[in-house]
Structures are given as structure tokens and as C-alpha cells.
């Protein structure tokens, strides 16, 4: 079987090569994302794996894939918001994702950012940059076991996050529309508003859907404690960026840890000149109580290996007419 894998990173190549050798399938690696210009590269291949946050293209792209005989799209990510699922359904293209590649990787990054903010490291560094190395009563931290962590979304990543915070001694509140009995030892289930109001650390782990877009905006910031921190390791569109900036400037919340921004597709994952960086990023990153990373919470060796192997194996399963447990319902 001949497969093509788009948006290949250097770190993925050894795992792709090893998988191809182990399975006997041919895999063509390309560094470009799948879009209207690169779709032609898929001609004469049996299946496709992608990894990108940018939109694939318009409805014509999906029709072209179907005309080439492509029956599936496998994304090496959890999120599928870059894919037009209606267009896939219309063209009988099966979509698979990698819902579990390493929940711990993302959970650990969220906890890392929360700890950085909680211990006021950015604020201390700002003063140190100006020669002020004094202890400061206004930057005294609290310890995690004294705090309440609020988790929105208890999928694999949210559940892993809950277990880490629980092990550190925190009280963990959680909201998820679906109840999972396995999380009972680690969380107290409650409603969304209660999580927002009571959390000292509010951490988001939900997919980006029409129902979750801007789920954290001005009304929620006003509900939050003034000394609370927002952590977003999921999708930038979950948070209204303009409202976040206002909330930070008005001290409605204490700070934010962000691995993702709503407009990240215009500049994350690439090297850009200073004038190409959006203004909202510049305003946020200048704040010592904000920590931003370029959507790299997943970036561990374990994650990369699992994303490659699961995605390519799903391509083969679907092309062979089998079902994958990672198929997206459409």
C-alpha cells in the first residue's frame, strides 16, 4: 500500500521509517500541509495522514480527493476542526484522529505553566531584569494543596490533569457533559458555572465546537476569582482573546498560561518577522503574569511516536475496509 504523509517534521521521520519497515508499506513524506495547492501530491496514493491546524481547503479539495480514490483522512492530532466534516461525509471520506497519544504530555505542560504562574516567576523575573532582587510581600505564593483546581472537559487529557493535581493535594472540581465513573476518586463533578467561580486554577481540556467557542469570555472572567489563573492547553478559540486581555489589564484574574491562541494559525509553527506577529500576542506576552508556548504541549518523544504509528495504522485499516476505533462520527 502507498501512503502519503503531510506536514512531516524531522522528529517524525525516524518513526515513519521504522513503521514503514515494520509493516512493508510505502510512505511518501512531504513537509507541506495538505491544501488546495498540495492536494495533487496525493494522486496515485491509497491513503493520507495529516497534521496541521490550518484549514485544508474548500469543498473542491474533498471532491478532488474522492476523485483520486482517497477514502480517508487521518489526522495526527486530537482536534479535527481544521477538517470540513460535512464535505468529508458528502464525499464518503472517513476521518480518523489520534484521541490518545500521550495525555500526560499535555497534562504535564498545563501543570508546569500553572506552577510557573502560581509561584510568580514571571513577575519576579521582570523585577530582576531591572536589578530588583528583593523579596516582595506582594508576590507571596500559595501552595498547590491549599487550592481548588477547576477542570472543564474530562476526556483523556482532562482526566490525566485531574490525577496529577489530586496527587499534589489539590481539591479538583470538574465539569463535563458526560460522566465517567473512573474519575470519581480524583474529582468532584459539578456544573460549569461552579467550576468557573470556585477555581483557583481553571484549566480547559475540551474540543473546539460551535457550542464551546468563546466559552471563556467577559462573563466568565467576571465570575472568576481575582487571584485565579486560566490555563488553556486545548484550542485557542475556547477563549475570547480580547476579553482575556481586558480581564488581565483590569486584574479580574491573576494570570494566564496559554499553549494556544485563537489566531495562532497565522504565525504559530513558523518563523515570522516581528511585524507579522499579531497585536494580541504582543500585548499578552509583554505581561509578566502570562506564559505563552506555541502549541507544543504535546511535543514529547512518546507523543510523536504514538501519533505517527496510530495515524498510519488507521490509514491502512480504513483503506482495507476495516473500522478504526478512532473514526470521527459525522
Backbone torsions as a table, in degrees:
resi	resn	phi	psi	omega
1	UNK	NA	141.0	-179.7
2	UNK	-107.2	121.5	-179.0
3	UNK	-119.1	152.7	173.6
4	UNK	-123.3	135.4	-177.1
5	UNK	-122.8	117.5	-175.8
6	UNK	-89.8	163.0	175.3
7	UNK	55.2	41.4	-177.7
8	UNK	-72.7	133.3	174.6
9	UNK	-102.1	156.7	-179.1
10	UNK	-55.3	-40.0	-177.1
11	UNK	-66.0	-22.1	-179.1
12	UNK	-82.7	-25.1	-170.4
13	UNK	-57.1	-44.3	179.2
14	UNK	-61.1	-36.8	-179.3
15	UNK	-73.1	-35.9	176.5
16	UNK	-65.0	-45.5	179.6
17	UNK	-62.0	-42.3	179.9
18	UNK	-65.4	-40.9	179.6
19	UNK	-64.7	-43.6	-179.6
20	UNK	-62.2	-41.5	179.2
21	UNK	-65.5	-40.1	-177.9
22	UNK	-70.1	-36.8	-174.1
23	UNK	-97.2	-19.7	-179.0
24	UNK	83.9	6.5	179.1
25	UNK	-89.6	150.9	177.2
26	UNK	-88.7	131.4	-179.3
27	UNK	-128.1	119.6	174.9
28	UNK	-92.9	125.5	-179.8
29	UNK	-100.6	130.2	173.7
30	UNK	-130.3	145.5	-177.1
31	UNK	-86.8	-18.0	-178.3
32	UNK	-75.6	152.0	173.2
33	UNK	-76.1	166.0	175.7
34	UNK	-80.6	124.1	177.1
35	UNK	-156.4	-172.4	-176.6
36	UNK	-60.2	-28.6	-178.2
37	UNK	-84.9	-31.0	-174.2
38	UNK	-101.2	-2.5	-177.3
39	UNK	-60.6	-30.5	-178.6
40	UNK	-61.8	-24.2	179.4
41	UNK	-63.2	-21.8	-177.6
42	UNK	-81.1	-6.8	-178.7
43	UNK	-62.7	137.2	-179.9
44	UNK	74.9	11.6	173.2
45	UNK	-108.3	156.1	-175.3
46	UNK	-89.7	-27.8	-175.6
47	UNK	-157.1	163.4	-171.5
48	UNK	-131.9	138.9	168.4
49	UNK	-122.0	136.8	-179.5
50	UNK	-129.9	163.6	169.3
51	UNK	-154.5	105.0	-177.5
52	UNK	-163.6	158.3	173.9
53	UNK	-105.0	-13.4	177.5
54	UNK	-76.6	150.1	178.6
55	UNK	-62.4	143.2	-178.2
56	UNK	-69.1	-38.4	-177.3
57	UNK	153.3	-169.2	-178.8
58	UNK	-88.9	-174.5	-175.6
59	UNK	-59.4	-27.7	-179.0
60	UNK	-61.6	-37.3	-179.2
61	UNK	-59.4	-43.5	-178.3
62	UNK	-68.2	-35.8	176.3
63	UNK	-66.2	-37.6	177.4
64	UNK	-64.0	-43.0	178.3
65	UNK	-60.1	-45.0	179.5
66	UNK	-62.8	-39.3	179.1
67	UNK	-65.3	-28.4	176.8
68	UNK	-77.7	-9.3	-178.1
69	UNK	94.0	9.2	178.2
70	UNK	-73.6	126.9	-176.4
71	UNK	-106.9	-5.3	-174.6
72	UNK	-152.7	161.2	168.7
73	UNK	-133.0	125.0	178.7
74	UNK	-115.0	118.0	178.9
75	UNK	-100.2	134.6	-179.2
76	UNK	-85.0	43.5	-179.7
77	UNK	-141.4	168.4	171.7
78	UNK	-78.7	-51.0	-176.4
79	UNK	-71.8	148.1	178.9
80	UNK	-127.4	17.6	-174.8
81	UNK	-69.5	-12.8	177.4
82	UNK	-81.3	-8.8	-177.0
83	UNK	-104.2	135.0	175.0
84	UNK	-82.4	97.3	-175.5
85	UNK	-67.0	-32.7	178.0
86	UNK	-64.6	-40.9	178.5
87	UNK	-66.9	-37.1	176.8
88	UNK	-63.4	-44.6	-179.9
89	UNK	-62.3	-42.0	-179.3
90	UNK	-64.5	-29.6	-178.6
91	UNK	-103.2	11.8	176.2
92	UNK	57.1	43.4	177.4
93	UNK	-104.1	121.6	179.2
94	UNK	-80.9	134.0	179.3
95	UNK	-111.2	131.4	173.3
96	UNK	-124.3	152.0	174.3
97	UNK	-125.5	-174.0	175.0
98	UNK	-119.7	84.1	-173.9
99	UNK	-67.0	-24.8	180.0
100	UNK	-134.1	101.8	173.7
101	UNK	-115.2	-35.0	169.0
102	UNK	-173.1	82.1	178.8
103	UNK	-54.7	-32.8	-179.1
104	UNK	-63.4	-36.0	-178.0
105	UNK	-57.9	-49.0	-177.4
106	UNK	-73.5	-39.2	177.4
107	UNK	-60.2	-43.7	-179.1
108	UNK	-65.5	-37.5	177.6
109	UNK	-64.5	-41.2	178.2
110	UNK	-61.5	-43.3	178.6
111	UNK	-66.8	-39.2	178.4
112	UNK	-59.5	-46.8	179.8
113	UNK	-65.3	-40.3	179.0
114	UNK	-62.0	-41.7	179.5
115	UNK	-65.0	-41.5	177.8
116	UNK	-57.6	-46.5	-178.3
117	UNK	-71.0	-42.7	-177.5
118	UNK	-60.0	-38.9	-179.6
119	UNK	-86.9	7.1	170.5
120	UNK	61.2	31.0	-174.1
121	UNK	-62.3	-43.2	179.4
122	UNK	-61.5	-38.0	179.9
123	UNK	-70.6	-38.8	175.0
124	UNK	-64.1	-41.0	-178.2
125	UNK	-64.6	-38.0	178.4
126	UNK	-59.8	-42.7	179.5
127	UNK	-69.6	-38.8	179.1
128	UNK	-63.2	-35.8	177.9
129	UNK	-60.9	-21.5	178.9
130	UNK	-105.8	19.6	174.6
131	UNK	80.3	10.4	-178.2
132	UNK	-100.6	104.4	-178.0
133	UNK	-108.2	17.1	-176.7
134	UNK	-75.9	150.9	167.3
135	UNK	-64.7	151.2	-175.9
136	UNK	-138.0	124.2	-179.2
137	UNK	-64.4	-24.9	-178.9
138	UNK	-84.2	-0.7	177.7
139	UNK	-120.3	26.8	176.5
140	UNK	-72.5	132.9	-177.3
141	UNK	-93.1	169.3	168.7
142	UNK	-110.7	168.9	179.8
143	UNK	-104.8	149.0	-167.4
144	UNK	-60.8	-31.6	-176.4
145	UNK	-71.3	-13.2	177.2
146	UNK	-88.2	-4.9	-168.6
147	UNK	-107.5	161.9	173.6
148	UNK	-108.4	124.7	177.5
149	UNK	-101.3	130.6	176.8
150	UNK	-109.7	124.1	-178.3
151	UNK	-112.9	126.8	175.1
152	UNK	-106.8	108.1	-177.5
153	UNK	103.9	109.3	-177.9
154	UNK	-114.4	51.7	169.8
155	UNK	-79.0	-155.8	-177.5
156	UNK	-61.2	-41.8	-178.0
157	UNK	-74.4	-44.0	178.1
158	UNK	-61.3	-38.9	178.4
159	UNK	-65.8	-42.9	177.8
160	UNK	-62.9	-38.5	177.7
161	UNK	-62.9	-44.6	-179.8
162	UNK	-59.6	-41.1	-177.0
163	UNK	-67.1	-37.1	178.8
164	UNK	-67.0	-48.1	-179.3
165	UNK	-64.0	-38.4	178.6
166	UNK	-63.3	-40.9	178.8
167	UNK	-64.1	-27.6	178.1
168	UNK	-83.0	-4.9	174.6
169	UNK	99.8	3.9	-179.1
170	UNK	-76.7	155.6	166.9
171	UNK	-81.8	133.0	-175.5
172	UNK	-120.0	116.5	172.4
173	UNK	-100.2	148.7	-178.1
174	UNK	-146.1	146.1	171.8
175	UNK	-125.2	130.7	173.1
176	UNK	-155.7	137.4	179.9
177	UNK	-64.8	-15.9	179.3
178	UNK	-115.8	133.9	-177.2
179	UNK	-91.4	133.4	177.9
180	UNK	-123.4	113.7	-175.6
181	UNK	-63.3	-25.4	-178.5
182	UNK	-67.3	-19.3	179.4
183	UNK	-89.6	-4.1	-177.3
184	UNK	-52.9	-41.6	-178.2
185	UNK	-68.0	-13.3	-170.9
186	UNK	-112.5	-22.4	-173.3
187	UNK	-134.6	161.1	167.4
188	UNK	-110.1	113.3	178.9
189	UNK	-70.9	138.5	175.6
190	UNK	-154.1	-171.8	-178.7
191	UNK	-86.8	165.3	-175.8
192	UNK	-58.3	-46.7	-177.4
193	UNK	-62.6	-39.3	179.6
194	UNK	-65.7	-38.3	177.2
195	UNK	-61.7	-47.7	-177.8
196	UNK	-62.5	-43.7	-175.4
197	UNK	-70.8	-35.8	-170.1
198	UNK	-98.9	-9.3	-174.3
199	UNK	-77.5	135.4	166.3
200	UNK	-84.9	-30.1	172.5
201	UNK	-128.6	116.4	179.6
202	UNK	-105.9	116.2	-173.8
203	UNK	-122.1	132.7	-171.8
204	UNK	-103.6	132.5	-179.4
205	UNK	-145.4	52.2	-179.9
206	UNK	-119.7	157.8	173.7
207	UNK	-72.8	161.6	176.0
208	UNK	-89.8	111.7	179.6
209	UNK	-130.5	166.7	174.7
210	UNK	-54.6	-32.5	-178.8
211	UNK	-78.7	-17.0	-178.2
212	UNK	-110.7	-8.1	179.9
213	UNK	-61.2	131.7	-178.6
214	UNK	56.5	34.3	179.4
215	UNK	-67.5	-22.6	173.1
216	UNK	-113.2	106.4	-177.4
217	UNK	-142.1	-164.2	-174.1
218	UNK	-50.2	-46.5	-179.4
219	UNK	-60.7	-39.3	-179.4
220	UNK	-71.7	-38.3	178.3
221	UNK	-62.3	-35.2	178.7
222	UNK	-71.2	-27.2	176.8
223	UNK	-73.9	-32.5	-172.3
224	UNK	-67.8	155.5	173.9
225	UNK	-64.6	147.4	178.8
226	UNK	-65.7	-22.7	-179.9
227	UNK	-102.7	19.1	-178.3
228	UNK	-92.1	153.5	178.0
229	UNK	-114.6	139.7	175.7
230	UNK	-100.6	131.6	176.7
231	UNK	-122.3	125.1	178.0
232	UNK	-125.7	104.5	177.0
233	UNK	-106.4	9.7	-170.4
234	UNK	-104.4	-89.7	-179.1
235	UNK	-134.4	137.4	-176.5
236	UNK	-60.3	-34.1	-177.3
237	UNK	-67.5	-8.2	176.4
238	UNK	-69.8	-22.4	-174.8
239	UNK	-118.1	132.8	173.3
240	UNK	-77.5	108.7	-172.3
241	UNK	-63.1	-42.4	179.6
242	UNK	-60.1	-43.4	179.2
243	UNK	-67.1	-34.3	177.4
244	UNK	-63.1	-45.4	-179.8
245	UNK	-61.0	-43.6	178.6
246	UNK	-62.6	-43.9	-179.4
247	UNK	-62.0	-38.4	178.3
248	UNK	-69.4	-42.9	-179.1
249	UNK	-67.7	-31.5	179.0
250	UNK	-89.6	1.7	-180.0
251	UNK	60.8	33.3	174.7
252	UNK	-74.2	-25.6	171.9
253	UNK	-133.3	164.3	-174.0
254	UNK	-83.8	-27.0	-177.4
255	UNK	173.1	179.6	-177.9
256	UNK	-148.4	140.7	172.4
257	UNK	-114.7	120.3	-171.2
258	UNK	-129.6	123.0	171.4
259	UNK	-101.0	2.9	-173.9
260	UNK	-155.9	144.6	177.7
261	UNK	-130.5	155.4	-175.9
262	UNK	-61.3	-34.0	-178.0
263	UNK	-104.5	24.5	-173.1
264	UNK	-63.7	-25.2	-175.9
265	UNK	-65.6	-16.1	-179.7
266	UNK	-81.7	-15.5	-176.8
267	UNK	-151.0	-20.2	176.9
268	UNK	-67.0	154.9	177.5
269	UNK	68.1	20.3	177.2
270	UNK	-152.1	167.3	175.4
271	UNK	-100.0	124.1	-176.3
272	UNK	-127.8	160.7	175.6
273	UNK	-77.6	157.5	-177.3
274	UNK	-54.6	-34.3	-177.8
275	UNK	-75.7	-9.7	176.7
276	UNK	-90.3	-11.2	-178.8
277	UNK	-78.2	126.7	-177.8
278	UNK	-60.3	150.6	-178.4
279	UNK	-62.9	-34.7	-178.9
280	UNK	-66.2	-36.6	175.6
281	UNK	-62.9	-45.6	-178.5
282	UNK	-60.1	-40.7	-179.7
283	UNK	-67.5	-40.9	-178.6
284	UNK	-69.5	-47.3	-173.9
285	UNK	-68.6	-20.1	178.4
286	UNK	-76.6	-13.0	-178.7
287	UNK	-85.2	128.1	-178.2
288	UNK	-69.7	-15.0	178.8
289	UNK	-100.0	21.4	175.7
290	UNK	-127.2	136.5	177.4
291	UNK	-125.6	123.3	-178.3
292	UNK	-122.6	132.9	171.1
293	UNK	-123.8	151.2	-170.8
294	UNK	-84.9	60.4	177.2
295	UNK	56.3	50.7	-177.0
296	UNK	-121.8	17.2	179.8
297	UNK	-58.7	-30.9	-177.9
298	UNK	-78.1	-12.1	-162.2
299	UNK	-79.0	78.5	172.4
300	UNK	-127.9	162.1	179.6
301	UNK	-59.9	-40.3	179.4
302	UNK	-60.6	-46.5	-179.4
303	UNK	-61.6	-47.1	-176.9
304	UNK	-60.4	-46.2	179.2
305	UNK	-59.9	-47.9	-177.1
306	UNK	-66.6	-39.6	179.5
307	UNK	-61.3	-43.1	-179.8
308	UNK	-66.6	-52.6	-173.5
309	UNK	-66.6	-42.2	-179.3
310	UNK	-67.7	-44.5	-178.4
311	UNK	-62.2	-49.3	-178.0
312	UNK	-66.5	-37.3	177.7
313	UNK	-65.3	-35.6	176.9
314	UNK	-68.1	-35.9	176.0
315	UNK	-56.8	-49.8	-178.5
316	UNK	-61.2	-44.6	-178.3
317	UNK	-59.4	-47.7	-177.2
318	UNK	-68.1	-42.8	-179.9
319	UNK	-62.2	-34.5	178.5
320	UNK	-79.7	2.5	177.0
321	UNK	86.4	9.6	178.1
322	UNK	-92.4	170.4	177.7
323	UNK	-102.2	148.3	173.1
324	UNK	-112.2	142.4	177.4
325	UNK	-69.8	-8.3	-178.8
326	UNK	-98.9	12.1	178.4
327	UNK	-68.3	139.9	179.0
328	UNK	-87.7	129.1	177.6
329	UNK	-72.3	133.6	-178.4
330	UNK	-128.8	NA	NA
